[in-house]
Amino acid sequence: MTIRSDTEQPLGFVLWRQTWPMAIGVLALLGFQLVDSAFIARLGTTPLAAQSFTFPLSFLIIGIQVGLGIAIAALISRALGAGQEARARRLGSLVLLAGTGTIALLALLLWGVQEPVFRRLGADAATLALIRAYWAPQLLAAWLGAALYFGYSLFRAHGDTWLPGKMMVVTSLVNLGLDPLLIFGVGDWEGLGLPGAAWATAIAFSCGLLVLGRRLRETDWLSWQGLGREARTSARPFAGIAGPAMVSQLMPPLAAMLAISVVATLGEASVAAWGLASRLETLSLMVVLAMTMSLPPWLGRCYGAGDWDQVHRLMRLALRVVVVWQLGLGLVMAAAAPWVALALSGNVEVRDDLALLIRFLLPSYAALGVCMLVVSAGNALGWPLRAMLMSGARLFLFYLPCLGIGAWLGGLAGLAAGAAVGNLLAGLAAWQVLRRILASPRRQPSTVGS
């Protein structure tokens, strides 16, 4: 699908057309994850805390798959922008092979190191027993989700955001239908408890892969000839994007591990509330996440064609949308915090902690969204090292220090306030970095292969 210029259609309309299917898909995908946590919360505080301890390692898998997806989507979109369709087909095949193999090896590694890692994060013996039963199906679900994500990346690189968005909704609905059955059971069957949530996700992703595989066979986006030569040719540009992008994506799981270690000192209820807040964070950032998926392929095509005026217009529009949407949503959620917390948890202590986190964190995601968009654009526009440094600064220069100081000074309330201040500082810093980057002399795109 070719994206028309703003002389044919208003730029805002084209951005909306590219983003809204992904926004709906992200809403559905993250919504079922939040509902997962809400169902698990009905099992008790300990199962919810057990799931919360797995989030950092789950984010580690997601970080690597997103880093790989960023690199391949950037190279494919640039190749298409430069008219190199044959190379784009070879790159599409490479991501399916290399990406799924890499995630499989990572999943096996995380299975092997689970006990020492979760002990180091602060899980006690009872929580470890729950994690052990949950972790194997969760790793399987993560691998299936990664394979599905790589397929989505191919469609997005070719300008098709409709199918990925639709499939996210379909898999989310399948998961939602299976969740209560597998977690709580039906009739005389008592269900699987916490592992049931992971098995529901694995089945849903398997259904999505069947549909996506059939649709890929109907396209001409893959080529299995000349993959060895293409791998050698593209290794350096791929590593130049994937390396910093993966580091950028791996830093949030590391920061999440450090953050949950701090939260664990405040008690099990705070850990459970933090886990729910983490789910709510990703759900509230659905528009930003959709833009980080729909905008980079568009920017990559502009990069391949050398159209820097379009890049300026796109970034200005995207940043305005992110700030207005996230700030408005954050203020509404902060005002409704007690009712949102009531809907997500039946435990009074967890509910009170969650309401406190919502009030402080949700409005600050306007600044966090700016930072995320700048990092995503940097990977697409040939500045992966700057994007990586910006991501590192957000987490380790702003977010974690402010969070730790806040927890030391004021417990959970101080932690929430510190995290919000860290997000605000990161957003301001990212805005300044973007202004300097776009004001600098333009790099000309290079082509590799044919």
C-alpha positions in Angstrom: 0.0 0.0 0.0 1.5 3.4 -1.0 0.9 6.3 1.4 -0.2 9.4 -0.5 1.4 12.7 0.0 -0.3 15.5 1.9 -1.0 17.3 -1.3 -3.5 14.6 -2.2 -5.0 14.0 1.3 -4.7 16.0 4.5 -1.8 14.8 6.6 -3.9 14.4 9.7 -6.3 12.2 7.8 -3.6 9.9 6.5 -2.0 9.7 10.0 -5.4 8.8 11.4 -6.0 6.2 8.7 -2.7 4.6 9.4 -2.9 4.8 13.2 -6.5 4.0 14.2 -6.5 0.3 13.2 -3.3 -0.2 15.3 -4.8 1.9 18.2 -7.9 -0.4 18.2 -5.7 -3.5 18.1 -3.4 -2.2 20.9 -6.5 -1.4 23.0 -7.8 -4.9 22.5 -4.4 -6.5 23.1 -3.6 -4.5 26.2 -7.2 -4.7 27.4 -7.2 -8.4 27.6 -3.9 -8.3 29.5 -5.5 -6.0 32.0 -8.5 -8.2 32.3 -6.1 -11.1 32.8 -4.7 -9.4 35.8 -8.2 -8.5 37.0 -9.3 -12.2 36.8 -6.1 -13.2 38.6 -6.8 -10.6 41.3 -9.9 -12.6 42.1 -7.7 -15.6 43.0 -6.1 -13.6 45.7 -3.2 -11.2 46.4 -0.5 -13.9 46.2 -1.3 -15.1 42.6 -1.5 -11.4 41.5 1.8 -10.7 43.1 3.3 -13.9 41.4 2.2 -12.6 38.0 3.6 -9.2 38.8 7.0 -10.7 39.5 7.0 -12.2 36.0 6.4 -8.9 34.2 10.0 -7.7 34.0 11.1 -11.0 32.3 8.1 -10.9 30.0 9.0 -7.4 29.1 12.5 -8.6 28.3 11.2 -11.0 25.7 8.9 -8.2 24.3 11.9 -5.9 24.3 14.0 -8.1 22.1 11.2 -8.9 19.7 10.3 -5.2 19.3 14.0 -4.4 18.8 14.2 -7.0 16.0 10.9 -5.8 14.6 12.0 -2.1 14.6 15.1 -3.0 12.6 13.5 -5.2 10.0 10.5 -2.8 9.5 13.0 0.1 9.0 15.0 -1.8 6.5 12.0 -3.0 4.6 10.3 0.4 4.5 13.5 2.0 3.3 14.0 -0.6 0.6 10.4 0.0 -0.6 10.9 3.7 -0.5 14.0 3.3 -2.7 12.2 0.9 -5.1 14.0 -2.2 -4.0 11.1 -4.7 -3.9 13.2 -7.8 -4.3 15.3 -6.9 -1.4 12.3 -6.2 0.7 11.0 -9.7 0.1 14.2 -11.3 1.2 14.3 -9.2 4.3 10.7 -10.3 5.1 11.8 -14.0 5.0 14.8 -13.3 7.2 12.8 -11.8 10.0 10.5 -14.7 10.2 13.4 -17.2 10.5 15.9 -15.3 12.6 13.3 -13.6 14.9 11.4 -16.7 15.9 14.6 -18.6 16.5 16.1 -15.9 18.7 13.0 -15.7 20.9 12.9 -19.5 21.2 16.4 -19.5 22.6 15.7 -16.7 24.9 12.6 -18.4 26.3 14.6 -21.6 27.0 17.2 -19.4 28.8 14.6 -17.7 31.0 13.1 -21.1 31.9 16.5 -22.3 33.1 17.2 -19.2 35.3 13.8 -18.6 36.7 14.3 -19.5 40.4 17.4 -17.4 41.1 16.0 -14.5 39.2 12.7 -14.4 40.9 14.3 -14.9 44.3 16.5 -12.0 43.6 13.4 -9.9 42.7 12.0 -10.6 46.1 9.6 -13.6 45.6 9.1 -15.8 48.7 8.6 -19.6 48.6 4.8 -19.5 48.3 5.0 -17.1 45.4 7.8 -19.1 43.7 5.6 -22.2 43.7 2.9 -20.3 41.8 5.3 -18.8 39.4 6.8 -22.2 38.6 3.5 -23.5 37.4 2.7 -20.4 35.5 6.1 -19.7 33.8 6.2 -22.6 31.3 2.9 -21.8 29.5 3.7 -18.1 29.8 7.0 -18.6 27.9 5.2 -20.6 25.3 2.6 -17.8 24.9 5.4 -15.3 24.7 7.1 -17.2 21.8 3.8 -17.5 19.9 3.2 -13.8 20.5 6.6 -12.9 19.1 6.0 -15.0 16.0 2.7 -13.2 15.5 4.4 -9.8 16.1 7.0 -10.5 13.4 4.2 -11.2 11.0 2.5 -8.0 11.9 5.8 -6.1 11.3 5.8 -7.3 7.7 2.3 -6.0 7.1 3.1 -2.7 8.8 6.3 -2.3 6.7 4.2 -2.6 3.6 1.7 0.0 4.8 -1.0 -2.4 5.9 -2.1 -1.6 9.5 -5.6 -2.9 9.0 -4.9 -6.6 9.3 -2.6 -6.4 12.3 -5.1 -4.2 14.1 -8.0 -6.6 13.2 -6.0 -9.7 14.3 -5.1 -8.1 17.7 -8.8 -7.6 18.3 -9.6 -11.2 17.3 -6.9 -12.8 19.4 -7.9 -10.6 22.3 -11.5 -11.8 22.1 -10.5 -15.4 21.9 -8.3 -14.9 25.0 -11.1 -13.1 26.9 -13.5 -16.0 26.1 -11.0 -18.6 27.4 -9.8 -16.7 30.5 -12.6 -17.4 32.9 -13.0 -21.0 31.6 -9.3 -21.9 32.1 -8.7 -19.9 35.2 -11.9 -20.6 37.2 -13.2 -23.7 35.4 -16.7 -24.7 34.4 -19.1 -27.1 36.1 -17.3 -29.7 38.2 -13.9 -28.8 36.7 -12.1 -26.3 39.0 -9.9 -24.8 36.3 -6.1 -24.3 36.2 -5.9 -21.1 38.3 -3.0 -18.8 37.5 -1.6 -21.0 34.7 -5.0 -20.9 33.0 -4.4 -17.2 32.0 -1.2 -18.2 30.2 -2.8 -21.1 28.4 -5.6 -18.9 27.2 -3.1 -16.5 25.7 -1.1 -19.3 24.1 -4.3 -20.7 22.4 -5.4 -17.2 21.3 -2.0 -16.5 19.7 -2.0 -19.9 18.0 -5.3 -19.0 16.3 -3.9 -15.7 15.2 -0.8 -17.4 13.7 -3.0 -19.7 11.6 -4.9 -16.8 10.1 -1.8 -14.7 9.6 0.1 -17.5 7.9 -2.7 -18.0 5.4 -2.8 -14.3 4.6 1.0 -14.2 4.1 0.8 -17.0 1.6 -1.5 -14.8 -0.5 1.1 -12.0 -0.8 4.4 -11.7 -2.7 6.2 -10.2 0.3 8.5 -13.2 0.9 11.3 -14.7 -1.0 13.4 -17.8 0.0 16.1 -17.3 -2.7 19.3 -15.6 -2.0 18.7 -15.4 1.8 22.4 -16.2 2.6 23.7 -13.4 0.4 21.1 -11.0 1.8 21.9 -11.9 5.3 25.6 -11.1 4.7 24.8 -7.9 2.8 22.2 -6.6 5.4 24.1 -7.8 8.5 25.8 -4.5 9.1 22.9 -2.1 8.5 20.6 -4.5 10.5 23.0 -4.6 13.4 23.3 -0.8 13.3 19.6 -0.5 13.9 18.8 -3.7 15.8 21.6 -3.4 18.3 20.7 0.1 19.7 17.0 -0.7 19.3 17.3 -3.9 21.3 19.3 -2.2 23.9 16.7 0.5 24.1 14.0 -2.1 24.4 15.9 -4.2 27.0 16.4 -1.2 29.3 12.8 -1.0 30.3 12.7 -4.6 31.6 15.9 -4.0 33.5 14.4 -0.8 34.9 11.2 -2.7 35.7 13.2 -5.3 37.7 14.9 -2.6 39.7 11.6 -0.7 40.2 9.8 -3.8 41.4 12.6 -4.6 43.8 12.0 -1.1 45.3 8.2 -1.7 45.4 8.7 -5.1 47.1 10.2 -3.4 50.1 6.8 -1.7 50.6 4.8 -5.0 51.0 2.9 -7.6 48.9 -0.1 -5.3 48.4 2.1 -2.6 46.9 3.6 -5.2 44.5 0.1 -6.3 43.5 -1.0 -2.7 43.0 2.2 -1.9 41.0 1.5 -4.9 38.7 -2.0 -3.7 38.0 -0.7 -0.1 37.5 1.8 -1.5 34.9 -1.0 -3.1 33.0 -3.0 0.1 33.2 0.0 2.1 32.0 0.4 0.2 28.7 -3.4 0.3 28.1 -3.5 4.1 28.7 -0.6 4.5 26.2 -2.5 2.7 23.4 -2.4 5.7 21.1 1.3 6.2 21.6 2.0 2.6 21.1 -0.1 2.5 18.0 1.9 5.5 16.6 5.2 3.8 17.5 4.1 1.0 15.2 2.4 2.9 12.4 4.6 6.0 12.1 8.1 4.5 11.8 7.4 2.6 8.5 6.0 5.9 7.1 9.0 7.8 8.3 11.3 5.1 6.9 9.8 5.5 3.4 10.3 9.3 3.7 13.9 8.5 4.7 14.4 6.2 1.7 12.9 8.9 -0.6 14.8 11.8 1.1 11.6 13.7 1.9 12.6 15.6 5.1 9.9 18.2 4.8 7.3 15.4 5.3 9.3 14.1 8.3 9.0 17.6 10.0 5.3 17.8 9.3 4.7 14.2 10.6 6.6 14.6 13.8 5.0 18.0 14.7 1.5 16.5 14.1 2.2 13.3 16.0 3.6 15.1 19.0 0.6 17.4 19.3 -1.8 14.4 19.1 0.2 12.5 21.8 0.4 15.4 24.3 -3.3 16.4 24.0 -4.6 12.9 24.1 -2.4 11.6 27.0 -2.9 14.7 29.2 -6.6 14.6 28.8 -6.9 10.9 29.4 -4.5 11.1 32.4 -6.6 13.8 34.1 -9.8 11.9 33.6 -8.3 8.7 34.9 -6.8 10.5 37.9 -10.3 11.9 38.8 -11.8 8.5 38.4 -9.0 6.6 40.3 -11.1 5.2 43.1 -13.7 3.7 40.7 -11.0 2.3 38.4 -9.2 0.7 41.3 -12.5 -0.7 42.6 -13.1 -2.4 39.2 -9.7 -4.0 39.0 -9.2 -5.3 42.6 -11.4 -6.6 45.4 -8.7 -6.3 48.0 -9.1 -3.0 49.9 -5.4 -2.5 50.6 -4.5 -3.2 46.9 -7.3 -0.9 45.8 -6.1 2.0 47.9 -2.5 1.7 46.7 -3.6 1.4 43.0 -5.8 4.5 43.3 -2.8 6.4 44.6 -0.6 5.2 41.8 -3.2 6.2 39.2 -3.5 9.8 40.5 0.2 10.4 40.2 1.2 8.4 37.2 -1.5 8.7 34.5 -1.2 12.4 33.9 2.6 12.1 33.6 2.2 9.8 30.6 1.8 12.8 28.3 5.5 13.5 28.8 6.4 9.8 28.6 4.5 9.5 25.3 6.7 12.3 23.8 9.8 10.4 24.8 8.5 7.1 23.4 7.7 8.8 20.1 11.1 10.5 19.8 12.9 7.2 20.4 10.7 5.4 17.9 11.3 8.1 15.2 15.0 8.0 15.9 15.2 4.3 15.0 13.3 4.9 11.8 15.3 7.9 10.7 18.8 6.6 11.0 19.6 7.9 14.6 19.4 4.6 16.5 22.3 5.4 18.8 20.7 8.7 19.9 17.4 6.9 20.4 19.2 4.3 22.6 20.8 7.1 24.6 17.5 8.9 25.0 15.8 5.7 26.2 18.6 5.1 28.7 18.5 8.6 30.0 14.7 8.4 30.5 15.0 5.3 32.7 18.4 5.6 34.5 18.9 9.3 34.7 15.3 10.5 35.3 12.8 7.7 36.1 14.6 5.3 38.5 16.5 7.9 40.6 13.3 9.9 41.1 11.4 6.8 41.9 14.0 5.6 44.4 14.4 8.9 46.1 10.6 9.3 46.3 10.2 5.8 47.9 12.9 6.6 50.4 11.3 9.9 51.4 7.6 9.1 51.3 6.9 5.4 50.8 4.4 4.5 48.1 3.1 8.1 47.7 6.7 9.3 47.3 7.5 6.5 44.9 4.5 7.5 42.7 5.3 11.2 42.8 9.0 10.4 41.9 8.0 8.3 39.0 5.7 11.0 37.7 8.5 13.6 38.0 10.9 11.3 36.2 8.5 10.9 33.3 8.1 14.7 33.0 11.8 15.3 33.0 12.3 12.6 30.3 9.6 14.1 28.1 11.2 17.6 28.3 14.6 16.2 27.5 13.3 14.2 24.5 11.7 17.3 23.1 14.9 19.2 23.3 16.8 16.3 21.6 14.3 16.1 18.8 14.5 19.9 18.1 18.3 19.7 17.8 18.2 16.6 15.6 15.7 18.0 13.1 17.6 21.3 13.0 20.9 19.5 12.0 22.0 18.9 8.5 20.1 16.0 6.9 21.7 12.6 6.4 21.1 11.2 3.0 19.7 7.7 2.9 22.0 5.0 1.7 20.8 1.9 -0.2 22.2 -1.6 0.2 21.5 -4.4 -2.1 19.0 -4.4 -4.9 
